Every structure is written in C-alpha cells, then in structure tokens.
Amino acid sequence: MPAFTSTPLTISWTSTGGTKAYLGVDTTDAQAEPFESVNPDSGSNQDIDYQCYDSHTYTLTVVGSDGSTASKTVTVSNIGDH
C-alpha cells in the first residue's frame, strides 16, 4: 500500500444576514453537530488537515436572525492514497 499523504483542506464561504454559522463534518446540520463555530458573513477555514482514506462531508450552516437556517454540504474524497 502506498504511503499516506495528508492534504490541507480549505473551505471558504460568503453569506449575508446570518447571526451565527457552524462548520460540521459528516453531518448535514452543522448547527446540531458543529465541528466549530465560524464567522457567519464570510470566512475561510484552513485548519482542516484531511488525513482520511475515506470520503467525508463538510457542511456550513448559517442561522438567520429569525432562527431560520441555510446549509451547504460538499463531499471530499481522497483519490490519491488508495
């Protein structure tokens, strides 16, 4: 089996009207299962070191002033270390 290569992962976003925002891993509701709280307006998380052979989902959930939520989920796959 080839040597495992850790890959830095950056997730960036822009939103308007949010009062809170959360980044979640392997969830579709980052508010319910947050990895961490993040800036609701815009930001970039560069602290994720992708060290997995498997695919994982990353979700950003933004909470509005009325409590409504909007989420976006992406799936990241490691295709180089199999």
Secondary structure, DSSP 4 states (H G I P E B T S, - for coil): -PPP--EEEEEEEE-SSEEEEEEEES-S-TTTS-SEEE-SSEEEEEEEEE--SS-EEEEEEEEETTS-EEEEEEEE---S--
